[in-house]
Amino acid sequence: MDDIRHGTDVTGIGTLLHKMGAHGVYNGNPEAVGDFMASIPLGALRAAKGGAEITQDGKGWQERKTL
């Protein structure tokens, strides 16, 4: 998510975006604007992270309590 937000090249996707000349969505814009512009990829990344976390031992009940 930081690669998309701040334009870093930590992951493979970030490296590809950086080589293509992409800056982070927060570059020159308020964070709310950047979050809106990148809402689809950031939302997909958040969903994948949540899916990975809920499969960990002891975390399943923690997540279900908030629903």
All heavy atoms as TSV, in Angstrom:
chain	resi	resn	atom	element	x	y	z
A	1	MET	N	N	0.826	-1.191	0.000
A	1	MET	CA	C	0.000	0.000	0.000
A	1	MET	C	C	0.873	1.258	0.000
A	1	MET	O	O	0.480	2.255	-0.590
A	1	MET	CB	C	-0.931	-0.008	1.206
A	1	MET	CG	C	-2.050	-1.017	1.074
A	1	MET	SD	S	-3.421	-0.853	2.226
A	1	MET	CE	C	-2.679	-1.294	3.744
A	2	ASP	N	N	2.024	1.185	0.671
A	2	ASP	CA	C	2.904	2.360	0.693
A	2	ASP	C	C	3.465	2.667	-0.689
A	2	ASP	O	O	3.724	3.825	-1.004
A	2	ASP	CB	C	4.042	2.169	1.686
A	2	ASP	CG	C	3.589	2.315	3.125
A	2	ASP	OD1	O	2.555	2.980	3.344
A	2	ASP	OD2	O	4.266	1.776	4.014
A	3	ASP	N	N	3.663	1.625	-1.511
A	3	ASP	CA	C	4.151	1.865	-2.865
A	3	ASP	C	C	3.161	2.702	-3.664
A	3	ASP	O	O	3.552	3.584	-4.432
A	3	ASP	CB	C	4.403	0.548	-3.586
A	3	ASP	CG	C	5.609	-0.192	-3.055
A	3	ASP	OD1	O	6.438	0.441	-2.382
A	3	ASP	OD2	O	5.726	-1.394	-3.312
A	4	ILE	N	N	1.890	2.447	-3.490
A	4	ILE	CA	C	0.870	3.209	-4.212
A	4	ILE	C	C	0.698	4.589	-3.586
A	4	ILE	O	O	0.615	5.593	-4.285
A	4	ILE	CB	C	-0.462	2.441	-4.224
A	4	ILE	CG1	C	-0.317	1.150	-5.032
A	4	ILE	CG2	C	-1.583	3.304	-4.804
A	4	ILE	CD1	C	-1.514	0.234	-4.950
A	5	ARG	N	N	0.674	4.645	-2.262
A	5	ARG	CA	C	0.449	5.923	-1.588
A	5	ARG	C	C	1.613	6.894	-1.731
A	5	ARG	O	O	1.421	8.054	-2.048
A	5	ARG	CB	C	0.198	5.684	-0.110
A	5	ARG	CG	C	-1.118	5.071	0.200
A	5	ARG	CD	C	-1.256	4.888	1.674
A	5	ARG	NE	N	-2.539	4.288	2.010
A	5	ARG	CZ	C	-2.787	3.696	3.134
A	5	ARG	NH1	N	-1.852	3.600	4.054
A	5	ARG	NH2	N	-3.971	3.189	3.358
A	6	HIS	N	N	2.813	6.407	-1.468
A	6	HIS	CA	C	3.973	7.303	-1.397
A	6	HIS	C	C	4.927	7.180	-2.575
A	6	HIS	O	O	5.884	7.942	-2.671
A	6	HIS	CB	C	4.746	7.044	-0.100
A	6	HIS	CG	C	3.899	7.207	1.118
A	6	HIS	ND1	N	3.443	8.425	1.549
A	6	HIS	CD2	C	3.401	6.290	1.985
A	6	HIS	CE1	C	2.715	8.263	2.643
A	6	HIS	NE2	N	2.665	6.969	2.926
A	7	GLY	N	N	4.707	6.225	-3.460
A	7	GLY	CA	C	5.550	6.076	-4.639
A	7	GLY	C	C	6.872	5.381	-4.367
A	7	GLY	O	O	7.833	5.577	-5.102
A	8	THR	N	N	6.936	4.551	-3.334
A	8	THR	CA	C	8.173	3.833	-3.034
A	8	THR	C	C	8.306	2.613	-3.942
A	8	THR	O	O	7.375	2.260	-4.667
A	8	THR	CB	C	8.195	3.381	-1.560
A	8	THR	OG1	O	7.054	2.557	-1.312
A	8	THR	CG2	C	8.171	4.577	-0.629
A	9	ASP	N	N	9.458	1.980	-3.915
A	9	ASP	CA	C	9.690	0.796	-4.745
A	9	ASP	C	C	10.126	-0.392	-3.886
A	9	ASP	O	O	11.081	-1.081	-4.195
A	9	ASP	CB	C	10.699	1.084	-5.846
A	9	ASP	CG	C	12.034	1.578	-5.328
A	9	ASP	OD1	O	12.168	1.779	-4.106
A	9	ASP	OD2	O	12.948	1.752	-6.136
A	10	VAL	N	N	9.392	-0.636	-2.825
A	10	VAL	CA	C	9.720	-1.711	-1.889
A	10	VAL	C	C	9.320	-3.068	-2.462
A	10	VAL	O	O	10.059	-4.037	-2.345
A	10	VAL	CB	C	9.036	-1.464	-0.525
A	10	VAL	CG1	C	9.288	-2.604	0.429
A	10	VAL	CG2	C	9.522	-0.156	0.063
A	11	THR	N	N	8.173	-3.163	-3.084
A	11	THR	CA	C	7.687	-4.428	-3.645
A	11	THR	C	C	7.887	-4.436	-5.154
A	11	THR	O	O	8.267	-3.423	-5.761
A	11	THR	CB	C	6.204	-4.632	-3.330
A	11	THR	OG1	O	5.459	-3.599	-3.966
A	11	THR	CG2	C	5.935	-4.605	-1.840
A	12	GLY	N	N	7.595	-5.567	-5.760
A	12	GLY	CA	C	7.718	-5.676	-7.213
A	12	GLY	C	C	6.772	-4.746	-7.949
A	12	GLY	O	O	7.125	-4.136	-8.959
A	13	ILE	N	N	5.555	-4.640	-7.455
A	13	ILE	CA	C	4.583	-3.740	-8.086
A	13	ILE	C	C	5.045	-2.298	-7.960
A	13	ILE	O	O	4.948	-1.517	-8.903
A	13	ILE	CB	C	3.187	-3.932	-7.461
A	13	ILE	CG1	C	2.660	-5.324	-7.805
A	13	ILE	CG2	C	2.214	-2.859	-7.917
A	13	ILE	CD1	C	1.390	-5.701	-7.114
A	14	GLY	N	N	5.567	-1.934	-6.792
A	14	GLY	CA	C	6.077	-0.581	-6.596
A	14	GLY	C	C	7.245	-0.270	-7.497
A	14	GLY	O	O	7.372	0.833	-8.030
A	15	THR	N	N	8.134	-1.248	-7.694
A	15	THR	CA	C	9.272	-1.063	-8.589
A	15	THR	C	C	8.795	-0.836	-10.015
A	15	THR	O	O	9.296	0.047	-10.714
A	15	THR	CB	C	10.198	-2.292	-8.530
A	15	THR	OG1	O	10.628	-2.482	-7.192
A	15	THR	CG2	C	11.408	-2.119	-9.424
A	16	LEU	N	N	7.807	-1.628	-10.450
A	16	LEU	CA	C	7.257	-1.469	-11.795
A	16	LEU	C	C	6.621	-0.091	-11.965
A	16	LEU	O	O	6.876	0.601	-12.958
A	16	LEU	CB	C	6.238	-2.567	-12.076
A	16	LEU	CG	C	5.528	-2.499	-13.422
A	16	LEU	CD1	C	6.519	-2.735	-14.550
A	16	LEU	CD2	C	4.409	-3.507	-13.468
A	17	LEU	N	N	5.807	0.315	-10.998
A	17	LEU	CA	C	5.174	1.639	-11.074
A	17	LEU	C	C	6.208	2.753	-11.065
A	17	LEU	O	O	6.084	3.738	-11.800
A	17	LEU	CB	C	4.193	1.815	-9.915
A	17	LEU	CG	C	2.936	0.959	-9.946
A	17	LEU	CD1	C	2.175	1.089	-8.634
A	17	LEU	CD2	C	2.058	1.345	-11.112
A	18	HIS	N	N	7.250	2.587	-10.246
A	18	HIS	CA	C	8.305	3.606	-10.151
A	18	HIS	C	C	9.064	3.722	-11.473
A	18	HIS	O	O	9.364	4.829	-11.928
A	18	HIS	CB	C	9.247	3.250	-9.006
A	18	HIS	CG	C	10.191	4.332	-8.638
A	18	HIS	ND1	N	9.779	5.483	-8.008
A	18	HIS	CD2	C	11.528	4.454	-8.809
A	18	HIS	CE1	C	10.819	6.260	-7.809
A	18	HIS	NE2	N	11.901	5.655	-8.285
A	19	LYS	N	N	9.374	2.591	-12.105
A	19	LYS	CA	C	10.081	2.615	-13.383
A	19	LYS	C	C	9.231	3.214	-14.493
A	19	LYS	O	O	9.758	3.777	-15.446
A	19	LYS	CB	C	10.521	1.208	-13.769
A	19	LYS	CG	C	11.699	0.717	-12.951
A	19	LYS	CD	C	12.140	-0.654	-13.387
A	19	LYS	CE	C	13.321	-1.100	-12.535
A	19	LYS	NZ	N	13.775	-2.452	-12.903
A	20	MET	N	N	7.911	3.080	-14.372
A	20	MET	CA	C	7.013	3.672	-15.368
A	20	MET	C	C	6.840	5.172	-15.149
A	20	MET	O	O	6.210	5.846	-15.939
A	20	MET	CB	C	5.647	2.980	-15.316
A	20	MET	CG	C	5.689	1.564	-15.822
A	20	MET	SD	S	4.149	0.636	-15.603
A	20	MET	CE	C	2.893	1.769	-16.079
A	21	GLY	N	N	7.411	5.686	-14.043
A	21	GLY	CA	C	7.348	7.121	-13.786
A	21	GLY	C	C	6.213	7.549	-12.876
A	21	GLY	O	O	5.945	8.744	-12.747
A	22	ALA	N	N	5.551	6.589	-12.253
A	22	ALA	CA	C	4.421	6.928	-11.385
A	22	ALA	C	C	4.919	7.470	-10.050
A	22	ALA	O	O	5.842	6.930	-9.461
A	22	ALA	CB	C	3.555	5.703	-11.152
A	23	HIS	N	N	4.318	8.541	-9.617
A	23	HIS	CA	C	4.568	9.082	-8.286
A	23	HIS	C	C	3.480	8.548	-7.371
A	23	HIS	O	O	2.462	8.051	-7.824
A	23	HIS	CB	C	4.516	10.615	-8.298
A	23	HIS	CG	C	5.503	11.219	-9.234
A	23	HIS	ND1	N	6.840	11.281	-8.960
A	23	HIS	CD2	C	5.352	11.780	-10.455
A	23	HIS	CE1	C	7.470	11.866	-9.946
A	23	HIS	NE2	N	6.589	12.179	-10.891
A	24	GLY	N	N	3.663	8.669	-6.094
A	24	GLY	CA	C	2.619	8.247	-5.167
A	24	GLY	C	C	1.383	9.123	-5.298
A	24	GLY	O	O	1.459	10.272	-5.741
A	25	VAL	N	N	0.244	8.577	-4.913
A	25	VAL	CA	C	-0.993	9.350	-5.034
A	25	VAL	C	C	-1.062	10.475	-4.007
A	25	VAL	O	O	-1.878	11.386	-4.146
A	25	VAL	CB	C	-2.246	8.453	-4.932
A	25	VAL	CG1	C	-2.328	7.522	-6.122
A	25	VAL	CG2	C	-2.272	7.676	-3.639
A	26	TYR	N	N	-0.214	10.430	-2.968
A	26	TYR	CA	C	-0.171	11.514	-1.991
A	26	TYR	C	C	0.765	12.639	-2.438
A	26	TYR	O	O	0.827	13.667	-1.795
A	26	TYR	CB	C	0.315	11.005	-0.636
A	26	TYR	CG	C	-0.657	10.128	0.110
A	26	TYR	CD1	C	-0.292	9.538	1.302
A	26	TYR	CD2	C	-1.940	9.895	-0.344
A	26	TYR	CE1	C	-1.159	8.733	2.006
A	26	TYR	CE2	C	-2.815	9.095	0.341
A	26	TYR	CZ	C	-2.421	8.523	1.525
A	26	TYR	OH	O	-3.289	7.724	2.226
A	27	ASN	N	N	1.468	12.468	-3.532
A	27	ASN	CA	C	2.434	13.458	-4.002
A	27	ASN	C	C	1.712	14.669	-4.578
A	27	ASN	O	O	1.141	14.621	-5.656
A	27	ASN	CB	C	3.334	12.824	-5.076
A	27	ASN	CG	C	4.483	13.715	-5.455
A	27	ASN	OD1	O	4.748	14.699	-4.798
A	27	ASN	ND2	N	5.168	13.358	-6.520
A	28	GLY	N	N	1.711	15.764	-3.839
A	28	GLY	CA	C	1.086	16.998	-4.297
A	28	GLY	C	C	-0.409	17.069	-4.073
A	28	GLY	O	O	-1.047	18.025	-4.497
A	29	ASN	N	N	-0.983	16.076	-3.436
A	29	ASN	CA	C	-2.424	16.043	-3.189
A	29	ASN	C	C	-2.684	15.792	-1.704
A	29	ASN	O	O	-1.885	15.148	-1.040
A	29	ASN	CB	C	-3.095	14.896	-3.967
A	29	ASN	CG	C	-2.987	15.078	-5.450
A	29	ASN	OD1	O	-3.175	16.158	-5.962
A	29	ASN	ND2	N	-2.683	13.999	-6.144
A	30	PRO	N	N	-3.809	16.262	-1.209
A	30	PRO	CA	C	-4.185	15.870	0.156
A	30	PRO	C	C	-4.414	14.356	0.230
A	30	PRO	O	O	-4.730	13.714	-0.773
A	30	PRO	CB	C	-5.490	16.615	0.407
A	30	PRO	CG	C	-5.534	17.699	-0.604
A	30	PRO	CD	C	-4.737	17.212	-1.782
A	31	GLU	N	N	-4.246	13.781	1.417
A	31	GLU	CA	C	-4.400	12.338	1.564
A	31	GLU	C	C	-5.798	11.858	1.169
A	31	GLU	O	O	-5.946	10.772	0.618
A	31	GLU	CB	C	-4.073	11.910	2.991
A	31	GLU	CG	C	-2.604	11.988	3.311
A	31	GLU	CD	C	-2.285	11.416	4.676
A	31	GLU	OE1	O	-3.149	10.739	5.268
A	31	GLU	OE2	O	-1.169	11.654	5.142
A	32	ALA	N	N	-6.816	12.643	1.436
A	32	ALA	CA	C	-8.182	12.238	1.085
A	32	ALA	C	C	-8.332	12.104	-0.432
A	32	ALA	O	O	-8.988	11.181	-0.922
A	32	ALA	CB	C	-9.186	13.246	1.625
A	33	VAL	N	N	-7.713	12.994	-1.181
A	33	VAL	CA	C	-7.775	12.923	-2.643
A	33	VAL	C	C	-7.019	11.693	-3.134
A	33	VAL	O	O	-7.484	10.956	-4.004
A	33	VAL	CB	C	-7.203	14.208	-3.276
A	33	VAL	CG1	C	-7.102	14.085	-4.782
A	33	VAL	CG2	C	-8.045	15.407	-2.896
A	34	GLY	N	N	-5.844	11.447	-2.559
A	34	GLY	CA	C	-5.057	10.279	-2.940
A	34	GLY	C	C	-5.773	8.979	-2.627
A	34	GLY	O	O	-5.742	8.036	-3.414
A	35	ASP	N	N	-6.429	8.920	-1.473
A	35	ASP	CA	C	-7.181	7.718	-1.110
A	35	ASP	C	C	-8.338	7.482	-2.065
A	35	ASP	O	O	-8.640	6.348	-2.425
A	35	ASP	CB	C	-7.703	7.814	0.322
A	35	ASP	CG	C	-6.615	7.620	1.356
A	35	ASP	OD1	O	-5.577	7.010	1.025
A	35	ASP	OD2	O	-6.805	8.070	2.494
A	36	PHE	N	N	-8.993	8.552	-2.495
A	36	PHE	CA	C	-10.099	8.414	-3.441
A	36	PHE	C	C	-9.602	7.938	-4.797
A	36	PHE	O	O	-10.190	7.051	-5.410
A	36	PHE	CB	C	-10.849	9.739	-3.591
A	36	PHE	CG	C	-11.958	9.676	-4.591
A	36	PHE	CD1	C	-13.139	9.022	-4.289
A	36	PHE	CD2	C	-11.828	10.264	-5.837
A	36	PHE	CE1	C	-14.170	8.948	-5.216
A	36	PHE	CE2	C	-12.849	10.200	-6.768
A	36	PHE	CZ	C	-14.023	9.541	-6.461
A	37	MET	N	N	-8.498	8.524	-5.276
A	37	MET	CA	C	-7.970	8.151	-6.591
A	37	MET	C	C	-7.510	6.695	-6.623
A	37	MET	O	O	-7.630	6.033	-7.644
A	37	MET	CB	C	-6.806	9.064	-6.983
A	37	MET	CG	C	-7.214	10.475	-7.288
A	37	MET	SD	S	-5.908	11.484	-7.985
A	37	MET	CE	C	-4.536	11.203	-6.911
A	38	ALA	N	N	-6.989	6.207	-5.527
A	38	ALA	CA	C	-6.458	4.840	-5.486
A	38	ALA	C	C	-7.349	3.913	-4.671
A	38	ALA	O	O	-6.888	2.916	-4.140
A	38	ALA	CB	C	-5.056	4.874	-4.907
A	39	SER	N	N	-8.636	4.211	-4.592
A	39	SER	CA	C	-9.519	3.434	-3.718
A	39	SER	C	C	-9.670	1.980	-4.169
A	39	SER	O	O	-9.744	1.086	-3.323
A	39	SER	CB	C	-10.889	4.098	-3.625
A	39	SER	OG	O	-11.498	4.187	-4.893
A	40	ILE	N	N	-9.696	1.711	-5.450
A	40	ILE	CA	C	-9.872	0.331	-5.913
A	40	ILE	C	C	-8.651	-0.528	-5.591
A	40	ILE	O	O	-8.788	-1.573	-4.963
A	40	ILE	CB	C	-10.238	0.287	-7.406
A	40	ILE	CG1	C	-11.625	0.888	-7.596
A	40	ILE	CG2	C	-10.182	-1.139	-7.947
A	40	ILE	CD1	C	-12.053	1.031	-9.022
A	41	PRO	N	N	-7.422	-0.132	-5.978
A	41	PRO	CA	C	-6.286	-1.001	-5.620
A	41	PRO	C	C	-6.018	-1.047	-4.116
A	41	PRO	O	O	-5.668	-2.098	-3.578
A	41	PRO	CB	C	-5.101	-0.408	-6.373
A	41	PRO	CG	C	-5.518	0.911	-6.864
A	41	PRO	CD	C	-7.012	0.945	-6.855
A	42	LEU	N	N	-6.203	0.066	-3.415
A	42	LEU	CA	C	-5.977	0.052	-1.971
A	42	LEU	C	C	-7.023	-0.801	-1.260
A	42	LEU	O	O	-6.706	-1.508	-0.300
A	42	LEU	CB	C	-5.989	1.477	-1.413
A	42	LEU	CG	C	-4.790	2.353	-1.781
A	42	LEU	CD1	C	-4.979	3.762	-1.230
A	42	LEU	CD2	C	-3.499	1.759	-1.276
A	43	GLY	N	N	-8.256	-0.773	-1.725
A	43	GLY	CA	C	-9.297	-1.604	-1.140
A	43	GLY	C	C	-9.033	-3.083	-1.356
A	43	GLY	O	O	-9.232	-3.902	-0.459
A	44	ALA	N	N	-8.548	-3.432	-2.540
A	44	ALA	CA	C	-8.215	-4.830	-2.812
A	44	ALA	C	C	-7.067	-5.294	-1.925
A	44	ALA	O	O	-7.079	-6.422	-1.423
A	44	ALA	CB	C	-7.853	-5.003	-4.281
A	45	LEU	N	N	-6.082	-4.427	-1.707
A	45	LEU	CA	C	-4.958	-4.785	-0.839
A	45	LEU	C	C	-5.408	-4.931	0.604
A	45	LEU	O	O	-4.949	-5.832	1.322
A	45	LEU	CB	C	-3.851	-3.737	-0.953
A	45	LEU	CG	C	-3.096	-3.724	-2.280
A	45	LEU	CD1	C	-2.181	-2.517	-2.353
A	45	LEU	CD2	C	-2.312	-5.005	-2.443
A	46	ARG	N	N	-6.292	-4.065	1.066
A	46	ARG	CA	C	-6.811	-4.180	2.439
A	46	ARG	C	C	-7.604	-5.470	2.618
A	46	ARG	O	O	-7.525	-6.129	3.657
A	46	ARG	CB	C	-7.696	-2.991	2.772
A	46	ARG	CG	C	-6.929	-1.756	3.069
A	46	ARG	CD	C	-7.854	-0.667	3.589
A	46	ARG	NE	N	-7.120	0.578	3.654
A	46	ARG	CZ	C	-7.591	1.743	3.275
A	46	ARG	NH1	N	-8.819	1.840	2.821
A	46	ARG	NH2	N	-6.849	2.823	3.370
A	47	ALA	N	N	-8.381	-5.844	1.610
A	47	ALA	CA	C	-9.157	-7.088	1.691
A	47	ALA	C	C	-8.240	-8.301	1.732
A	47	ALA	O	O	-8.468	-9.244	2.494
A	47	ALA	CB	C	-10.116	-7.185	0.503
A	48	ALA	N	N	-7.193	-8.288	0.930
A	48	ALA	CA	C	-6.239	-9.399	0.937
A	48	ALA	C	C	-5.519	-9.489	2.273
A	48	ALA	O	O	-5.313	-10.581	2.811
A	48	ALA	CB	C	-5.238	-9.228	-0.196
A	49	LYS	N	N	-5.154	-8.343	2.826
A	49	LYS	CA	C	-4.487	-8.338	4.133
A	49	LYS	C	C	-5.424	-8.866	5.213
A	49	LYS	O	O	-5.020	-9.657	6.067
A	49	LYS	CB	C	-4.032	-6.921	4.476
A	49	LYS	CG	C	-3.324	-6.819	5.800
A	49	LYS	CD	C	-2.942	-5.381	6.112
A	49	LYS	CE	C	-2.349	-5.301	7.497
A	49	LYS	NZ	N	-2.201	-3.941	7.957
A	50	GLY	N	N	-6.669	-8.458	5.195
A	50	GLY	CA	C	-7.636	-8.934	6.173
A	50	GLY	C	C	-7.897	-10.421	6.044
A	50	GLY	O	O	-8.019	-11.133	7.041
A	51	GLY	N	N	-7.962	-10.922	4.814
A	51	GLY	CA	C	-8.152	-12.349	4.604
A	51	GLY	C	C	-6.981	-13.165	5.121
A	51	GLY	O	O	-7.157	-14.254	5.663
A	52	ALA	N	N	-5.778	-12.635	4.969
A	52	ALA	CA	C	-4.593	-13.339	5.465
A	52	ALA	C	C	-4.543	-13.303	6.987
A	52	ALA	O	O	-4.120	-14.268	7.623
A	52	ALA	CB	C	-3.338	-12.716	4.884
A	53	GLU	N	N	-4.977	-12.201	7.586
A	53	GLU	CA	C	-4.921	-12.084	9.039
A	53	GLU	C	C	-5.976	-12.935	9.735
A	53	GLU	O	O	-5.730	-13.457	10.821
A	53	GLU	CB	C	-5.096	-10.625	9.464
A	53	GLU	CG	C	-3.880	-9.777	9.175
A	53	GLU	CD	C	-4.077	-8.329	9.570
A	53	GLU	OE1	O	-5.201	-7.962	9.960
A	53	GLU	OE2	O	-3.104	-7.573	9.475
A	54	ILE	N	N	-7.121	-13.098	9.134
A	54	ILE	CA	C	-8.196	-13.837	9.808
A	54	ILE	C	C	-7.889	-15.329	9.872
A	54	ILE	O	O	-8.419	-16.041	10.709
A	54	ILE	CB	C	-9.563	-13.563	9.151
A	54	ILE	CG1	C	-10.671	-13.877	10.126
A	54	ILE	CG2	C	-9.730	-14.357	7.877
A	54	ILE	CD1	C	-11.943	-13.164	9.825
A	55	THR	N	N	-7.002	-15.813	9.004
A	55	THR	CA	C	-6.647	-17.233	9.033
A	55	THR	C	C	-5.595	-17.542	10.089
A	55	THR	O	O	-5.322	-18.710	10.347
A	55	THR	CB	C	-6.121	-17.690	7.661
A	55	THR	OG1	O	-4.966	-16.924	7.320
A	55	THR	CG2	C	-7.177	-17.532	6.593
A	56	GLN	N	N	-5.011	-16.533	10.721
A	56	GLN	CA	C	-4.009	-16.768	11.757
A	56	GLN	C	C	-4.683	-17.246	13.036
A	56	GLN	O	O	-5.812	-16.856	13.349
A	56	GLN	CB	C	-3.218	-15.494	12.037
A	56	GLN	CG	C	-2.364	-15.060	10.881
A	56	GLN	CD	C	-1.662	-13.741	11.155
A	56	GLN	OE1	O	-1.903	-13.108	12.170
A	56	GLN	NE2	N	-0.812	-13.337	10.242
A	57	ASP	N	N	-3.970	-18.075	13.794
A	57	ASP	CA	C	-4.504	-18.587	15.047
A	57	ASP	C	C	-4.772	-17.451	16.026
A	57	ASP	O	O	-3.946	-16.576	16.219
A	57	ASP	CB	C	-3.522	-19.565	15.691
A	57	ASP	CG	C	-3.412	-20.852	14.897
A	57	ASP	OD1	O	-4.364	-21.166	14.170
A	57	ASP	OD2	O	-2.369	-21.531	15.011
A	58	GLY	N	N	-5.944	-17.481	16.636
A	58	GLY	CA	C	-6.294	-16.504	17.648
A	58	GLY	C	C	-6.847	-15.201	17.126
A	58	GLY	O	O	-7.329	-14.379	17.884
A	59	LYS	N	N	-6.789	-14.968	15.836
A	59	LYS	CA	C	-7.285	-13.710	15.294
A	59	LYS	C	C	-8.709	-13.817	14.781
A	59	LYS	O	O	-9.380	-12.829	14.616
A	59	LYS	CB	C	-6.375	-13.215	14.177
A	59	LYS	CG	C	-5.038	-12.752	14.653
A	59	LYS	CD	C	-4.656	-11.509	13.941
A	59	LYS	CE	C	-3.358	-10.978	14.522
A	59	LYS	NZ	N	-3.026	-9.718	13.978
A	60	GLY	N	N	-9.180	-15.005	14.494
A	60	GLY	CA	C	-10.521	-15.172	13.937
A	60	GLY	C	C	-11.605	-14.640	14.851
A	60	GLY	O	O	-12.510	-13.938	14.418
A	61	TRP	N	N	-11.521	-14.948	16.126
A	61	TRP	CA	C	-12.529	-14.478	17.067
A	61	TRP	C	C	-12.426	-12.989	17.283
A	61	TRP	O	O	-13.432	-12.306	17.429
A	61	TRP	CB	C	-12.402	-15.232	18.389
A	61	TRP	CG	C	-13.447	-14.795	19.364
A	61	TRP	CD1	C	-13.247	-14.136	20.530
A	61	TRP	CD2	C	-14.857	-14.956	19.269
A	61	TRP	NE1	N	-14.434	-13.871	21.159
A	61	TRP	CE2	C	-15.445	-14.369	20.397
A	61	TRP	CE3	C	-15.687	-15.539	18.315
A	61	TRP	CZ2	C	-16.818	-14.362	20.600
A	61	TRP	CZ3	C	-17.047	-15.511	18.520
A	61	TRP	CH2	C	-17.598	-14.937	19.652
A	62	GLN	N	N	-11.238	-12.425	17.281
A	62	GLN	CA	C	-11.062	-10.981	17.458
A	62	GLN	C	C	-11.791	-10.221	16.355
A	62	GLN	O	O	-12.437	-9.219	16.606
A	62	GLN	CB	C	-9.575	-10.616	17.431
A	62	GLN	CG	C	-8.790	-11.147	18.598
A	62	GLN	CD	C	-9.115	-10.428	19.884
A	62	GLN	OE1	O	-9.640	-9.323	19.872
A	62	GLN	NE2	N	-8.841	-11.060	21.005
A	63	GLU	N	N	-11.678	-10.687	15.133
A	63	GLU	CA	C	-12.328	-10.010	14.000
A	63	GLU	C	C	-13.836	-10.177	14.044
A	63	GLU	O	O	-14.569	-9.270	13.717
A	63	GLU	CB	C	-11.778	-10.535	12.690
A	63	GLU	CG	C	-10.295	-10.302	12.502
A	63	GLU	CD	C	-9.958	-8.842	12.439
A	63	GLU	OE1	O	-10.761	-8.063	11.888
A	63	GLU	OE2	O	-8.889	-8.457	12.942
A	64	ARG	N	N	-14.307	-11.329	14.448
A	64	ARG	CA	C	-15.756	-11.565	14.449
A	64	ARG	C	C	-16.477	-10.799	15.546
A	64	ARG	O	O	-17.651	-10.523	15.433
A	64	ARG	CB	C	-16.014	-13.061	14.582
A	64	ARG	CG	C	-15.664	-13.808	13.314
A	64	ARG	CD	C	-16.074	-15.265	13.414
A	64	ARG	NE	N	-15.451	-16.016	12.353
A	64	ARG	CZ	C	-14.359	-16.757	12.491
A	64	ARG	NH1	N	-13.772	-16.854	13.650
A	64	ARG	NH2	N	-13.866	-17.401	11.464
A	65	LYS	N	N	-15.776	-10.462	16.619
A	65	LYS	CA	C	-16.426	-9.740	17.707
A	65	LYS	C	C	-16.842	-8.340	17.290
A	65	LYS	O	O	-17.797	-7.798	17.811
A	65	LYS	CB	C	-15.477	-9.639	18.913
A	65	LYS	CG	C	-15.332	-10.941	19.671
A	65	LYS	CD	C	-14.714	-10.748	21.028
A	65	LYS	CE	C	-13.358	-10.142	20.973
A	65	LYS	NZ	N	-12.663	-10.130	22.262
A	66	THR	N	N	-16.131	-7.734	16.345
A	66	THR	CA	C	-16.440	-6.364	15.944
A	66	THR	C	C	-17.596	-6.300	14.965
A	66	THR	O	O	-18.105	-5.233	14.700
A	66	THR	CB	C	-15.208	-5.692	15.331
A	66	THR	OG1	O	-14.793	-6.428	14.186
A	66	THR	CG2	C	-14.076	-5.605	16.340
A	67	LEU	N	N	-17.985	-7.422	14.386
A	67	LEU	CA	C	-19.052	-7.397	13.379
A	67	LEU	C	C	-20.405	-7.265	13.966
A	67	LEU	O	O	-20.922	-7.433	14.871
A	67	LEU	CB	C	-18.996	-8.657	12.515
A	67	LEU	CG	C	-17.758	-8.768	11.645
A	67	LEU	CD1	C	-17.788	-10.088	10.908
A	67	LEU	CD2	C	-17.705	-7.639	10.648
